[in-house]
Amino acid sequence: MTLYASLLAHLHQSIASLYPALEDQTVAVVTLEAPRDPTHGDLATNAAMVLAKPLGQNPRAVAEALLGSLHQHPAVLQATVA
């Protein structure tokens, strides 16, 4: 498994554990990719924006909830909410 695949799987597992009521098709559209602007870090995700509406929550609150679980992956040295 590549590092990218490992990080994406960890992200999807984190979402599933934090929000078990979400449908799989909603979680499936969550992406992990290099940001257009390299000064914004190595990887970025659309998770907060994708999940906010179905959860009825503010995107920042969703991002902050995911932040803690992202730090649990051994390859993540730093994660921030933008």
LOBA-204174 format. One line per field, with one value per residue (C-alpha): chain; residue in one letter; x, y, z. Coordinates in steps of 0.05 Angstrom, whole numbers, padded with zeros to 5 digits. Layout:
BEGIN
cadena: c(A, ...)
residuo: c(A, ...)
east: c(X, ...)
north: c(Y, ...)
up: c(Z, ...)
***
This chain:
BEGIN
cadena: c(A, A, A, A, A, A, A, A, A, A, A, A, A, A, A, A, A, A, A, A, A, A, A, A, A, A, A, A, A, A, A, A, A, A, A, A, A, A, A, A, A, A, A, A, A, A, A, A, A, A, A, A, A, A, A, A, A, A, A, A, A, A, A, A, A, A, A, A, A, A, A, A, A, A, A, A, A, A, A, A, A, A)
residuo: c(M, T, L, Y, A, S, L, L, A, H, L, H, Q, S, I, A, S, L, Y, P, A, L, E, D, Q, T, V, A, V, V, T, L, E, A, P, R, D, P, T, H, G, D, L, A, T, N, A, A, M, V, L, A, K, P, L, G, Q, N, P, R, A, V, A, E, A, L, L, G, S, L, H, Q, H, P, A, V, L, Q, A, T, V, A)
east: c(00000, 00027, 00033, -00022, -00069, -00053, -00069, -00134, -00156, -00140, -00181, -00241, -00236, -00233, -00295, -00331, -00314, -00332, -00396, -00422, -00490, -00460, -00473, -00414, -00427, -00418, -00352, -00329, -00326, -00277, -00210, -00139, -00094, -00036, -00060, -00053, -00010, 00050, 00055, -00010, 00024, 00036, -00036, -00105, -00174, -00244, -00273, -00300, -00335, -00364, -00388, -00414, -00480, -00501, -00481, -00515, -00452, -00404, -00346, -00295, -00326, -00321, -00249, -00230, -00263, -00223, -00158, -00148, -00154, -00108, -00052, -00058, -00028, 00047, 00063, 00027, 00075, 00028, -00044, -00081, -00149, -00146)
north: c(00000, 00068, 00124, 00162, 00102, 00091, 00164, 00163, 00098, 00128, 00190, 00148, 00104, 00166, 00194, 00127, 00123, 00195, 00196, 00125, 00148, 00177, 00138, 00104, 00143, 00208, 00186, 00159, 00230, 00254, 00264, 00274, 00310, 00358, 00430, 00476, 00523, 00485, 00535, 00505, 00440, 00371, 00346, 00374, 00343, 00366, 00326, 00385, 00416, 00350, 00326, 00391, 00393, 00320, 00327, 00394, 00422, 00479, 00457, 00483, 00441, 00379, 00396, 00405, 00339, 00303, 00337, 00295, 00229, 00252, 00262, 00189, 00166, 00156, 00193, 00256, 00305, 00365, 00377, 00443, 00470, 00522)
up: c(00000, -00018, 00033, -00004, -00002, 00071, 00088, 00048, 00081, 00149, 00132, 00109, 00172, 00215, 00182, 00191, 00264, 00279, 00237, 00231, 00205, 00140, 00078, 00043, -00021, 00016, 00046, -00021, -00051, 00002, -00032, -00011, -00060, -00067, -00061, -00121, -00081, -00052, 00005, 00031, 00051, 00022, 00021, 00028, 00035, 00017, 00076, 00116, 00057, 00032, 00100, 00130, 00094, 00105, 00178, 00187, 00217, 00204, 00159, 00209, 00265, 00220, 00203, 00276, 00294, 00240, 00260, 00322, 00285, 00228, 00278, 00297, 00230, 00239, 00174, 00194, 00226, 00225, 00206, 00209, 00192, 00136)
***
